[in-house]
């Protein structure tokens, strides 16, 4: 478990399905425009508890093989509000991963997501010993871009038609932070997003 001033991150379990489903249904119009279409014939974890259980098992296997790390985002009082993950983890000469995230529409804009992503970035560099963390975001997804920019991730350009989103091959703006950047900016990021003193001042940041 990764613990911040206002959120806790942990792997999702099958018992989280009711909370997860409620958020996904209520925030459907907020979330789905930025997500790929599911594979044809795949069971929907929003409507199928067994599919959600299988999804949790896939994340656990990926964690076991050091291939990806997925976390549910929970308020310190226990309410589920979103997900953040390190995916496409590469070792060897790369030592890199991609960070992805989404949040309940009713909790957007409160500074919770920058806190969660800051926790994952620290985990990537200090626990997994990665060298680079990247985020790829559809250019018009202003909310997700604000998270990367608040954390000071470096914008590195746009990749044409990088990922399939809702059936369309979309361009993505690339953001990144390296372990060298983290060494320089760790104190600043932790002060801004991972200390209780500043967490109450996060709305609008």
C-alpha positions in Angstrom: 0.0 0.0 0.0 1.2 3.5 -0.9 -0.1 6.2 1.5 -0.4 9.9 1.0 -2.0 12.7 3.0 -5.5 12.1 1.6 -5.4 8.9 -0.5 -4.2 5.3 -0.2 -3.2 3.2 -3.2 -3.6 -0.6 -3.2 -4.3 -3.4 -5.6 -8.0 -3.9 -6.3 -9.7 -7.0 -5.0 -12.8 -8.8 -6.2 -14.6 -7.4 -3.1 -14.1 -3.8 -4.4 -16.4 -4.5 -7.4 -19.5 -2.8 -6.0 -17.6 0.5 -5.3 -15.7 0.3 -8.6 -18.9 -0.4 -10.6 -20.8 2.4 -9.0 -18.0 4.9 -9.9 -17.6 3.6 -13.5 -21.4 3.7 -14.2 -21.9 7.2 -12.7 -18.8 8.6 -14.4 -19.2 6.8 -17.7 -19.6 9.9 -19.9 -16.6 11.5 -18.2 -14.3 8.5 -18.6 -15.1 6.6 -21.7 -14.2 9.3 -24.3 -10.6 8.8 -23.3 -10.5 5.0 -23.3 -10.0 2.3 -26.0 -12.8 0.1 -27.1 -12.8 -3.3 -25.4 -11.7 -6.4 -27.4 -14.6 -7.9 -29.3 -16.4 -10.4 -27.3 -14.7 -9.5 -24.0 -16.9 -9.6 -20.9 -17.5 -6.1 -19.4 -16.2 -5.8 -15.8 -18.7 -3.1 -15.1 -21.6 -5.5 -15.5 -19.9 -8.8 -14.8 -18.4 -9.5 -11.4 -16.5 -12.5 -12.7 -14.9 -10.3 -15.4 -13.9 -7.8 -12.7 -12.4 -10.6 -10.6 -10.4 -11.8 -13.7 -9.2 -8.2 -14.3 -7.9 -8.1 -10.7 -6.1 -11.4 -11.3 -4.5 -10.1 -14.4 -3.1 -7.1 -12.5 -1.8 -9.5 -9.8 -0.1 -11.7 -12.4 1.5 -8.6 -14.0 2.7 -7.5 -10.6 4.1 -10.9 -9.9 6.1 -10.8 -13.1 7.2 -7.2 -12.7 5.3 -6.3 -15.9 2.8 -3.7 -14.5 1.5 -2.4 -11.2 -2.1 -1.3 -10.9 -3.6 0.5 -7.9 -7.0 1.5 -6.8 -7.2 5.0 -5.4 -9.0 5.2 -2.1 -9.7 8.1 0.2 -8.2 7.7 3.7 -11.7 6.9 4.9 -11.9 4.0 2.5 -14.0 5.3 -0.4 -12.9 4.2 -3.9 -12.3 7.2 -6.3 -10.2 6.0 -9.2 -7.2 4.1 -10.5 -3.5 4.7 -11.3 -1.1 2.3 -12.8 2.4 1.7 -14.1 2.1 -0.3 -17.3 4.3 -1.5 -20.2 7.2 -1.8 -17.7 10.5 -2.6 -19.4 13.7 -3.6 -17.8 17.1 -4.1 -19.5 18.5 -0.9 -21.1 15.1 0.9 -20.8 14.1 0.6 -17.1 10.9 2.5 -17.9 7.1 2.4 -17.5 4.0 4.3 -18.6 1.8 5.9 -16.0 -2.0 6.0 -16.6 -4.8 7.3 -14.4 -8.5 8.1 -14.1 -10.7 9.5 -11.3 -14.4 9.7 -10.3 -15.9 12.8 -12.0 -17.2 13.9 -8.6 -13.7 14.0 -7.2 -11.9 15.7 -10.1 -10.2 19.0 -9.6 -9.6 18.4 -5.9 -5.9 17.7 -6.2 -6.3 13.9 -5.4 -5.0 12.7 -8.7 -1.7 14.6 -8.6 -1.2 13.2 -5.1 -1.8 9.7 -6.4 0.5 10.1 -9.4 3.2 11.5 -7.2 3.0 8.4 -4.9 3.3 6.2 -8.0 6.2 8.2 -9.4 8.1 7.9 -6.1 7.3 4.1 -6.0 8.7 3.8 -9.6 12.0 5.4 -8.8 12.6 4.5 -5.2 11.1 0.9 -5.0 11.2 -0.3 -8.6 14.5 1.5 -9.4 13.1 2.6 -12.8 14.9 5.3 -14.8 12.0 6.8 -16.7 8.2 7.2 -16.3 6.1 8.4 -19.2 2.5 9.6 -19.7 0.8 9.7 -23.1 -2.3 11.8 -23.2 -4.8 12.8 -26.0 -4.1 16.5 -26.6 -7.6 17.7 -26.0 -7.9 15.8 -22.6 -7.2 18.9 -20.6 -7.9 17.4 -17.2 -5.3 14.7 -17.6 -2.8 17.1 -19.1 -3.2 19.3 -16.0 -2.1 16.5 -13.8 1.1 16.0 -15.7 1.8 19.7 -15.8 1.1 20.3 -12.1 3.7 17.6 -11.3 6.1 19.3 -13.7 6.5 16.3 -16.1 8.5 17.4 -19.1 6.5 17.7 -22.4 8.4 15.9 -25.1 6.2 16.3 -28.2 3.4 14.5 -29.9 3.3 11.0 -31.3 1.0 10.7 -34.3 -1.8 8.1 -34.1 -0.2 6.4 -31.1 -3.2 4.6 -29.5 -6.7 3.5 -30.4 -9.3 5.5 -28.4 -12.9 4.8 -29.0 -12.0 3.1 -32.3 -9.9 6.0 -33.6 -6.1 6.1 -33.8 -5.4 9.2 -31.7 -2.3 11.4 -31.4 -0.9 11.6 -27.9 1.2 14.3 -26.2 4.2 12.6 -24.4 5.3 13.7 -20.9 8.2 12.2 -19.0 10.2 12.3 -15.8 13.5 10.5 -15.2 15.3 9.5 -12.0 17.7 12.4 -12.5 14.7 14.8 -12.6 13.3 13.1 -9.5 16.6 13.5 -7.6 16.4 17.3 -8.3 12.6 17.7 -7.7 11.8 15.1 -5.1 11.6 17.6 -2.2 9.5 20.0 -4.2 7.0 17.3 -5.4 6.7 15.8 -1.9 6.2 19.2 -0.3 3.6 20.2 -2.8 1.6 16.9 -3.0 2.7 14.5 -0.3 2.6 16.5 2.9 -0.4 17.1 5.0 0.5 20.8 5.4 -0.2 21.4 1.7 -3.0 18.8 1.1 -5.8 21.0 2.3 -4.7 23.7 -0.1 -4.8 21.4 -3.1 -8.2 22.4 -4.6 -7.6 24.2 -7.9 -3.9 23.2 -8.1 
